[in-house]
C-alpha cells in the first residue's frame, strides 16, 4: 500500500490522525504527516477510511500489485 499526502490540498482537519493515529499525525502547522511509509495489512482498513474521510481528498492510497514491492 502506497500513501500520498497532497500538502497543497491538506487543510489540517485532522481526520486522518483521529482515524489512523499509528499512520498519520499532524505537524506543528496542523498539516498531515505520514508516520509510516508502508503500513501493514492490519492498518489498511483504517488508512482507507482516513483517505475517504479527508474533506479535501488530500490523501491517496494505492494498493500494491501482485509481484511488486
HELIX and SHEET records of a PDB file:
HELIX    1   1 UNK A   15  UNK A   19  1                                   5    
HELIX    2   2 UNK A   41  UNK A   53  1                                  13    
SHEET    1   A 2 UNK A   2  UNK A   5  0                                        
SHEET    2   A 2 UNK A  59  UNK A  62 -1                                        
SHEET    1   B 2 UNK A  24  UNK A  26  0                                        
SHEET    2   B 2 UNK A  32  UNK A  34 -1                                        
END                                                                             
